[in-house]
Amino acid sequence: MDAYDEFRVVVNDEEQYSIWPTALKVPAGWKEAGVTGDRERCLEHIESVWADIRPRSLRERTGA
């Protein structure tokens, strides 16, 4: 297994999700969401929790 085969789910202040290799430090402005695994597992988790992909600030402005 390559060092970049394991990922973590990360989320930013706008509640936008992404995946990031566990071998790298989480970038500034992002925090761990508590899920790690292979790419597929992480993407499946994001799909299950991120129904509205608009940034949090836009959702708040539109009253969603």
Secondary structure, 3 states (H helix, E strand, C coil): CCCCCCEEEEEECCCCEEEEECCCCCCCCEEEEEEEECHHHHHHHHHHHCCCCCCHHHHHHCCC
